[in-house]
Structures are given as structure tokens and as C-alpha cells.
Amino acid sequence: MAETFRNYINGEWVESASGETFANLNPADTSENLGNFQQSTREDVRAALQAAQEAFPAWAETPAPKRGRVLYKAGELLEQRFRDIAAILTREEGKPIREAIGEVLYSAYLFKYFGGEAYRLCGETTPSEWKNLFLYTERIPLGVVSIITPWNFPIAIPAWKTAPALACGNTVILKPASQAPMTALKLVEILVEAGVPKGVINFVTGPGSRVGDEMITNSIVKAVSFTGSCGVGKSVMEKTAPRLIKTQLEMGGKNPLVVLADADLSKAVSLTMQGAFMSTGQRCTATSRVIVEKAILQEYTERLLAEAKKIKVGNPMDKDCYMGPAVDEGQLRTDLEYIEIGKKEGAKLILGGNRLTGGDYEKGFFIEPTIFTDVNPKMRIAREEIFGPVLSIIPADNFEDALAKSNDVDFGLASAVCTRSLSKAQQFIKRTQSGQVMVNFPTANVEFQVPFGGMKDSSFGHREMGRAAIDFYSQLKTVYVDYND
């Protein structure tokens, strides 16, 4: 009998008013239910928001260094328990255990970083035109913040949103994706153990149609941070815009790796493998397009195909597993539908394209790593986000052609170039239309001490992480002090 997990509202673990739950299934073995979670209602969300509103004044008045020490303690606890939490992450999301370990440790260090940032919630002093006038700014929190997170990084994304929000003195209601709620629940447990007061962090699970909608539209909410699809993100913006509240949207990507004729091909293949197939391609920063100069296209493709054929797909708890399952049946179906679209569009399928069945695959949502060649940039598989291990190889005549093709999509999250030419690398950096630019480095890499976000349809609002996160979760107050007698 699977355990039932509750919402966390105002310092108490409580059941939903609906009396209903949903199962959290292992995508590698759907016979395993990791636990039942609450199918929450708007009433549950309102209770959480009310608790957060009541807790806000005391938390906002808590000295920022003291808030920082709580966050640092949470980072220490995450670091101590990384193996156990990583195992939960792998079982509920399907990410290979070695990647899950990295994600949990990343989150631990991130909490320590923002624990330090709480000591640096600095304003500025500025010279005044007036004699004996002290002119300065200070940062103050926003209030109650709604945080809505996806399933593909079930602890890292809740961490990189929640940590700066709390550091700045806000109170939080967190809704994780229904495909992977347990890892986020463990994060909340750790925050509570670290000393976050009741009402400051609240945790509610359930459908976006009512839980997420109430978190966005309720007048108590002073800011919304959302990561997910473009369609939902634009809907969030439509609902927050009339109230003029801060809104942060991180959405899709169709990220290119440009491989130039002078590239180190071994390096180029390694970058492609990491970007396209790690995490089963389920990253908004995943490499889904490789744009290759024709002079090296055949050799590059042969080398990549040889390496991709070695990918071990299987039980993500196996330390040798390179690629786990799709997160659920819906994502698997999307992957397969796009593969059929690619075939019909005339792209050449040179690897994969099928669901894996039988044996250890029978109870999971496994798919082969998939590569298309002869892809035209106007094809849907080259323009639309698939969010799976489906890679398009696009030929280019030269650097200018490759750059133009890399920019010719609606997204602009991450881009990369593989080259030995400093001149072309610098030109690419200046002219690529993306928020993250990599030179001889994989697109699917994010560090927390620098800003993260994209251009065009990939992002809206302030950047996440680094000092930029402090900008989003706080507001500036300008102070004039006349100290003339």
C-alpha cells in the first residue's frame, strides 16, 4: 500500500479539502507507486496564501543574515542526504542516478550561495545635489510569491526559485509538477528542519487548472515565478498583467550547436551527446539542432552515429545507464509523434525512432535515442520543442549560413559553437540570439552564480539565479534623509 503524502500549509501537514489523491508512478517501472499526493483545490491554495500573508511581516523583519543562516543550514542538510534524495528523484522522474546526484548537490550548493547573498542585500548610496542630504536605496521584499515548477529538474528549479525568494524576505507557496512531487516535498521538509517558520514556506500539489490558476490570480500574490511550456507561460502573463505584479517566465528552447569546419570533431561529438541525450533530452537547454558545415558533415555524422549507438538505455538506478525513460506516457507519445512528423517531412532517420519494449523496458516509457539528417530548417522537427532525445542535423554552407540558421527559430534560450577560431567564436557570441552562449561547451549546462534566461519566446521578465534573482524577488526603496539642523 503506497503512502499518502499531504500538503504543507501554515506549518502543518494537511489533507486536501477534495479528499482525492493522485499516484506518483515510477516512469521506468509503472508498477511502482512512490506515493499518493493531494489533488488540491482552490480552497487549499487560499489557505496556503492566507498563511503566507500572515507570516510575511515577521519573516520580512527577520534580519537578512539570520534568514541566510537558515538557507545555509538547508544546504548543509541537502548535502548530507544527497544520496537518499537523489534516489527518490531518479525513481519519480527517471533521470539516471549519476545525474540525480549532481542535481541534488547542485541544489545544496545553491542554497549555500543564496544564504550568503542574504548578507549582501545591498542598496547604494548616491551623492545628492543638496547639502547635508543622505541619499540611498534599500531592498525590501515583495510579499507572497507563487512558485510553479516543472518536472524535469524536480529539486534544482524549486531550489533556484525558492532560495532567493526566502533570502529576500518573501513568503512562498510552491506547486511542483504532478509528475515529480516527492523530491520537492523533501526539499520543503529540509527547509522546515533548517528553521523556516510556519507559514513562510507552503507546499500544495494538484492540477494547474485550479491550483496553479489560483496561485496566479489571487490578489494576495505579489509575484509569480513559472517554468514550463510557452503556451502556459503566455497564459500566466495574461492573468498577471492586469494586476501589474512581477512575473517571471522561463519557457521553451530549440537550442543549436553550430559545428564549424575547423572544430575538434571529438569535442563536437561529445558536446552533442551531452546536450542531446543526457536527461533523455528533457531539458529546456538541450541540444535539439546541430548545424554543421558541409565540409565536415559526413565525418561528423559518422562519428556521432558511432557514439550514439553505444548509449545504454535502461534502469536509471543503474550507474552505467546513460539514458532513462521519458517522464510519462504523454511525453513518450509526443516524442513518437514528432518522429513520425520528421519522417513525413522528408528528414532521413539514421538512428532510433522507436519505443523500447519487452524485458526491462516493458513497464516503462523508454525510447531509443533518435537522430535525423537531411533536416531542412523549415521542418517542424527543426523549429518546435520536442523535449525528448530527438536530434536534427542541419547542413550549412559556411559560418554565416550556420549562424543564420541557428537564429531562425522563435526560441532563444541557449546556443553553442564548436570552433578553434577565436574570431568566429567572438562573432558568434555577439550575433547569436540567445540568453546563454557556449563556446566549446554543451548547451545543457547552467551554473547558479550567474544569471539564467533566454530571449524571444524562451523567457520573460528578470533573469533567474545569480544576483539577478535578487532583483526579481525584491524591490528598491529610495530614501532621502535631510540632516540639516
Summary of the structure (lengths in Angstrom):
residues: 485
radius of gyration: 23.3
end to end distance: 74.8
largest distance: 85.7
contacts: 1798
relative contact order: 0.14
helix: 42%
strand: 24%
